[in-house]
Amino acid sequence: MIDSLVFFIISAVVIAGAVGVVMAERIFHAVLALALALLGVAAVFVTLGAEFLAVIQVLVYAGGVVVLFLFATMLTKSDLQLKRPPRGDELAPVSAVVFAIVALFYVASSGFAPLGERISVLGSVSGVGGLIFNPQAYVIPFELVGLLLLAAMIGAIFLAKKEAAK
């Protein structure tokens, strides 16, 4: 009972952060709301017993990505006021209500226990390592992603070096 209450409180924080990202009028405020949402997702991981995933969420996303967004926003000296498109405002509340109804039906029909048990096993260091480095599972895609990131890094260095020479 108390676990469900904590989950719903944390979920409300995540939803508030996500709404803050969408509704913020300044980029800086949107990034701070994104940090709140990402920290809330890490708290959901903690409630599910996946502490390793929670730490990775905080370090990589709430730490690295949000700081990168803040630096990019500050260093570009761009206009920090967001311009909203004129259309679509009337459809947003309707789609939000439909999404909330579908999510409530899904949660009511599925329950929480199986998901929590499964994530607590897979959210540990050994669980994640077993998934990534299992010979039948994700070794080849893991290596291919490493090669793709290496190629992207070499391309970025090449483009930056060419532009610096001008």
C-alpha positions, 0 to 999 in steps of 0.5 A, a space after each residue: 500500500 505504501 509502495 503504491 502511494 510513494 510510486 504515485 507521488 513520484 509519478 506526479 513529480 515526473 509528470 509535473 516535470 514533463 509538463 514543465 518542459 513542454 509549457 516553459 516559456 524559457 529554455 533554461 526553465 525547460 531544462 530545469 524541469 527536464 532535470 526534475 523529470 529525470 530525477 523522478 525517473 531515477 526515484 521510480 527505479 529506486 522504488 522498483 529495486 533497480 538501484 544501478 539503473 537509478 545511479 546511471 539515470 542520475 549520472 548520465 541523464 540528469 548529470 550529463 545531458 542536462 548540464 550539456 543542454 545548459 552549457 549549450 544554451 548559455 554558450 550560444 547566447 541564443 534568444 532564451 525565449 521560446 516561441 510557441 506554434 500558433 496551432 495545436 493548443 486546442 488538441 493538447 488537453 484532449 490528447 492528455 485526457 485520452 492518454 491519462 485514461 489509457 494509462 489508468 486502464 493499463 495500470 489497473 489491469 496489469 498490477 505492479 508486482 511482476 514489473 517490480 520483481 523483473 526490474 529488480 533482477 535486471 536492474 542490478 549490475 550483474 543483471 545488466 552485464 549479463 544482458 549486455 555480454 550474454 553471447 546469445 543476446 547483445 554483444 554484436 549490437 553493443 560492439 556495433 554501437 561502439 563502432 558507430 560512436 567512434 565513427 561519429 567522433 572521428 567525423 566530428 573531429 574532422 569537421 571541427 578541424 576543417 572549420 578551425 582551419 578557415 
